[in-house]
Amino acid sequence: MALLEQLKLLVNLARIDGDMAEREKSYIMNIGKANGFPESSVTTLFYASHEIIIPDNLSEEQRFNYIFSLVQLMKIDERLYQEEIKYCSRIASRLGYSQEVMFELLIHVKATSYNEEQKTLRQLVQKYIKK
């Protein structure tokens, strides 16, 4: 269920500016498909806002993937809105990161990233995990 909750968080973010762009939909669809989630199930998520649920048992890698995918989605339309940044900061905090992690990620995450960059970013955000 962690994937479903991640997809719902992404949908909420995409809906914040009132316009879910095709690139945003495609990004969310691709994450669902890559993880074996049926396309029809992902599509139904686009039509509503969802409660913010962060599963308790997420691994460190899953927590990073949640926040990384949110930041990538936020940057995919090449416009950053204050409400999007606030939303991602709240999610980062609930994932166990200090909200300052957003500044680091906004600087370093690109709309499209590669595995090597993700490894570097994983190490970089370690210092923002709340003790």
C-alpha positions in Angstrom: 0.0 0.0 0.0 3.0 2.3 0.3 2.9 2.8 -3.5 -0.8 3.8 -3.5 -0.1 6.3 -0.8 2.8 7.7 -2.7 0.7 8.0 -5.9 -2.0 9.8 -3.9 0.6 12.3 -2.5 1.8 13.0 -6.1 -1.8 13.5 -7.3 -2.4 16.0 -4.5 0.7 17.9 -5.5 -0.2 17.9 -9.2 -3.7 19.3 -8.3 -2.4 22.2 -6.1 -2.1 24.8 -8.9 -5.5 23.9 -10.2 -4.2 22.5 -13.5 -2.8 19.0 -13.8 -0.5 19.1 -16.8 -0.1 16.1 -19.1 3.6 15.9 -18.1 2.5 15.6 -14.5 -0.1 12.9 -15.3 2.5 11.0 -17.4 5.0 11.1 -14.6 2.5 9.7 -12.1 1.4 7.1 -14.5 5.0 6.0 -15.2 5.7 5.5 -11.5 2.5 3.4 -11.1 3.4 1.3 -14.2 7.0 0.8 -13.2 5.7 -0.6 -9.9 3.1 -2.9 -11.5 0.1 -0.7 -10.6 -2.7 -1.0 -13.1 -3.0 2.0 -15.4 -6.8 2.2 -14.8 -6.3 2.3 -11.1 -3.8 5.2 -11.4 -6.2 7.1 -13.7 -9.0 7.0 -11.2 -6.7 8.8 -8.6 -6.6 11.9 -10.8 -10.2 12.9 -10.1 -10.0 13.6 -6.4 -7.9 15.0 -3.7 -6.7 12.5 -1.1 -6.0 12.4 2.6 -2.3 12.7 3.4 -1.3 9.3 4.7 2.3 8.4 5.4 2.8 4.7 6.2 4.6 4.1 9.4 6.8 1.3 8.2 8.6 3.0 5.3 12.3 2.1 4.8 14.8 4.9 4.5 14.9 4.3 0.7 11.1 4.5 0.4 11.1 7.8 2.4 13.7 9.2 0.1 11.8 8.0 -3.0 8.6 9.7 -1.7 10.3 13.1 -1.3 12.4 12.7 -4.4 9.4 11.9 -6.6 7.5 14.9 -5.1 10.3 17.3 -5.9 10.7 15.9 -9.4 7.0 16.3 -10.0 7.0 19.8 -8.6 9.8 20.8 -11.1 8.4 19.0 -14.1 6.3 21.9 -15.3 9.2 24.3 -14.8 7.1 26.4 -12.4 7.4 26.4 -8.7 4.4 27.6 -6.6 4.7 28.5 -3.0 1.8 26.1 -2.1 3.7 23.3 -3.8 6.8 24.0 -1.8 4.8 24.2 1.5 3.0 20.9 0.7 6.3 19.1 0.0 7.9 20.6 3.1 5.0 19.2 5.2 5.4 15.8 3.6 9.2 15.9 4.2 8.6 16.6 7.8 6.1 13.8 8.2 8.7 11.5 6.5 11.1 12.3 9.2 13.2 15.0 7.5 13.7 18.5 8.7 11.8 20.9 6.4 15.1 22.4 5.3 15.7 19.4 3.1 13.5 21.0 0.5 16.0 23.8 -0.1 18.7 21.2 -0.8 16.5 19.1 -3.1 15.1 22.1 -5.0 18.7 23.1 -5.8 19.9 19.6 -6.8 16.9 17.6 -8.2 16.2 18.0 -11.9 12.9 17.2 -13.6 14.6 14.1 -15.0 17.4 12.5 -12.9 19.6 9.5 -13.3 20.5 6.8 -10.8 23.9 8.1 -10.1 22.4 11.5 -9.1 19.9 9.8 -6.9 22.7 8.0 -5.0 24.5 11.3 -4.4 21.2 13.0 -3.3 20.4 10.1 -0.9 23.7 10.8 0.9 23.2 14.6 0.8 19.8 14.4 2.5 21.0 12.1 5.3 21.9 15.2 7.4 18.3 16.3 7.3 16.8 13.3 9.0 15.4 14.2 12.3 17.1 12.4 15.2 
